[in-house]
């Protein structure tokens, strides 16, 4: 018995994501109404990733916690490349934003700031990313691998995201995101590239939120 407890303690120490969250948190996910379509994509991505979660419930006007997506900057570029006699365009997507975990907002302020993190995410794209249809599993896998491979090292959040973004998980997220968009009365129009952003950025935000709440469970904040 002591040996089992020792092994469990070592696993939690080596990989904090192994530790469990002991209660379900109600969390609102917000971005400013006048913000970009891309911040709305990320919001939908977080909600899709939190679907069927055993530790958090996305709830409008939560009296406990609000996850804010702020200061979203987006760029879609096409750079001409030449290889021998062949010329082509290399497309890239770049998105930058702040993620904030706050207490409930009031008429006077945005709520107490508990945690914040700045993200810069980029990956290769193609001209079909502007089409208004759902991405394939390979589209998302290629984009996520492009992003992860561009980094010198991965922090604990990105390690967990990379391990979790399997083909089956991505396929499930594509379907959940499609249902979320269709169920919205306003029916926001997200193109293929934006849906890929939603899945990848949403997964990163969801895992960051999870690790923040794991830290709270351990009394770190």
C-alpha positions in Angstrom: 0.0 0.0 0.0 2.8 2.4 0.9 4.5 1.5 -2.3 1.4 2.4 -4.3 1.0 5.8 -2.5 4.7 6.5 -3.2 4.3 5.8 -6.9 1.2 8.0 -7.1 3.0 10.9 -5.3 5.9 10.6 -7.8 3.6 10.6 -10.8 1.9 13.8 -9.6 5.2 15.5 -8.9 6.5 14.6 -12.4 3.3 15.4 -14.2 1.0 17.9 -12.4 -1.8 17.1 -14.9 -2.0 13.6 -13.4 -3.5 15.2 -10.2 -7.3 15.3 -10.1 -9.6 18.3 -9.5 -11.9 17.3 -6.7 -15.0 19.5 -7.5 -16.8 20.9 -10.5 -16.2 24.6 -11.1 -18.7 26.9 -12.8 -16.9 29.2 -15.2 -18.1 31.8 -17.7 -16.1 32.3 -20.9 -16.1 35.9 -22.2 -14.7 38.2 -24.8 -15.8 41.7 -25.6 -18.8 42.0 -28.0 -16.9 44.4 -30.2 -13.8 42.2 -30.4 -12.7 40.2 -33.4 -14.2 37.1 -34.9 -11.1 35.3 -33.9 -11.6 35.9 -30.1 -15.1 34.5 -30.6 -13.5 31.5 -32.3 -11.3 30.9 -29.2 -14.3 31.3 -26.9 -16.2 28.6 -28.9 -13.1 26.4 -28.8 -12.9 26.6 -25.0 -16.6 25.7 -24.7 -16.1 22.8 -27.1 -13.1 21.5 -25.2 -15.0 21.8 -21.9 -18.0 19.8 -23.2 -18.5 16.7 -21.0 -15.8 17.9 -18.6 -15.8 16.3 -15.2 -14.3 19.3 -13.5 -15.8 22.4 -15.0 -19.2 23.6 -16.2 -19.4 26.5 -18.7 -22.1 28.8 -17.3 -23.2 32.2 -18.4 -22.9 34.8 -15.6 -21.1 32.4 -13.3 -21.0 33.8 -9.7 -17.5 32.3 -9.2 -15.1 32.6 -12.1 -14.8 34.3 -15.5 -12.3 33.3 -18.2 -11.6 36.3 -20.3 -10.1 36.3 -23.8 -8.6 39.8 -24.5 -6.4 41.8 -26.8 -6.7 39.4 -29.7 -4.5 40.2 -32.6 -4.7 38.2 -35.8 -2.8 38.1 -39.1 -3.3 35.9 -42.2 -0.4 36.3 -44.6 0.7 34.9 -48.0 4.4 35.1 -48.8 5.7 34.3 -52.3 8.2 31.5 -52.3 10.4 30.2 -55.2 12.0 26.8 -55.3 14.0 26.3 -58.5 11.6 27.0 -61.4 8.5 26.6 -59.2 6.8 29.6 -57.5 4.1 29.3 -54.9 2.6 31.1 -52.0 3.2 30.1 -48.4 0.2 31.0 -46.2 0.5 31.5 -42.4 -1.9 32.2 -39.6 -0.8 34.2 -36.6 -2.9 34.8 -33.5 -2.0 36.5 -30.2 -4.2 37.1 -27.1 -4.3 37.4 -23.3 -6.1 34.8 -21.2 -7.3 36.0 -17.8 -9.0 34.1 -15.0 -11.0 36.5 -12.9 -13.7 36.6 -10.2 -17.2 37.7 -11.1 -17.5 41.1 -12.7 -19.6 43.9 -11.3 -20.9 47.2 -12.8 -17.7 48.9 -11.6 -15.0 46.4 -12.5 -14.0 43.2 -14.4 -13.6 41.2 -11.3 -10.5 40.3 -9.3 -7.6 39.0 -11.4 -6.4 35.6 -10.3 -4.3 34.4 -13.2 -3.2 35.6 -16.6 -1.1 34.3 -19.5 -0.1 35.7 -22.9 -0.2 33.4 -25.9 1.3 33.7 -29.4 0.2 30.9 -31.7 1.1 30.4 -35.4 0.8 27.7 -38.0 1.0 27.2 -41.7 -2.2 27.4 -43.7 -3.4 27.2 -47.3 -5.7 29.2 -49.6 -8.6 26.8 -48.9 -8.6 27.9 -45.2 -10.9 30.7 -46.2 -13.6 28.3 -47.4 -16.7 28.0 -45.2 -16.6 24.3 -44.3 -15.4 22.2 -41.5 -11.7 21.2 -41.4 -10.6 17.6 -41.7 -8.8 15.8 -38.8 -5.6 16.0 -40.8 -6.0 19.8 -41.3 -6.1 20.3 -37.5 -3.3 17.7 -36.9 -1.0 19.4 -39.5 -1.7 22.9 -38.1 -1.1 21.8 -34.5 2.1 19.9 -35.3 3.3 22.9 -37.3 2.9 25.0 -34.2 4.4 22.6 -31.8 7.4 21.9 -34.0 8.1 25.6 -34.4 8.9 25.9 -30.7 12.2 25.1 -29.1 10.5 23.6 -26.0 7.0 22.9 -24.8 5.8 24.1 -21.4 3.5 21.8 -19.3 0.4 23.2 -20.8 1.5 22.6 -24.4 2.8 19.1 -23.5 -0.6 18.1 -22.2 -2.4 19.7 -25.3 -0.1 17.9 -27.7 -0.7 14.6 -25.9 -4.4 15.1 -25.9 -5.0 16.2 -29.5 -5.3 12.7 -30.9 -7.2 12.0 -34.1 -10.2 10.8 -32.2 -10.2 13.8 -29.9 -9.9 16.2 -32.9 -12.8 14.4 -34.7 -15.0 14.8 -31.6 -14.1 18.5 -31.3 -14.9 19.2 -34.9 -18.4 17.7 -34.4 -19.0 19.5 -31.1 -17.9 22.9 -32.6 -20.2 22.4 -35.6 -23.1 21.7 -33.2 -22.3 24.8 -31.1 -22.3 27.0 -34.2 -25.5 25.5 -35.5 -27.3 25.8 -32.1 -26.4 29.6 -31.9 -29.4 31.7 -33.0 -27.0 34.2 -34.7 -25.2 31.4 -36.5 -21.7 32.9 -36.6 -19.8 32.2 -39.8 -16.4 30.7 -39.1 -14.3 29.6 -42.1 -12.1 26.5 -42.1 -9.0 28.4 -40.7 -11.1 30.0 -37.9 -12.4 26.6 -36.9 -8.9 25.2 -36.8 -7.9 28.2 -34.6 -10.9 27.5 -32.4 -9.9 23.9 -31.8 -6.2 24.5 -31.2 -6.4 27.8 -29.2 -9.5 26.5 -27.3 -7.5 23.3 -26.3 -4.6 25.4 -25.1 -6.9 27.7 -23.1 -8.8 24.8 -21.6 -5.7 23.0 -20.4 -4.3 26.3 -19.1 -7.5 26.8 -17.1 -7.4 23.2 -15.9 -3.8 23.6 -14.6 -4.7 26.8 -12.9 -7.6 25.1 -11.1 -5.3 22.2 -10.2 -2.9 24.7 -8.6 -5.8 26.2 -6.7 -6.8 22.7 -5.4 -3.2 22.4 -4.1 -3.5 25.8 -2.4 -0.9 27.5 -4.6 -3.1 30.5 -5.0 
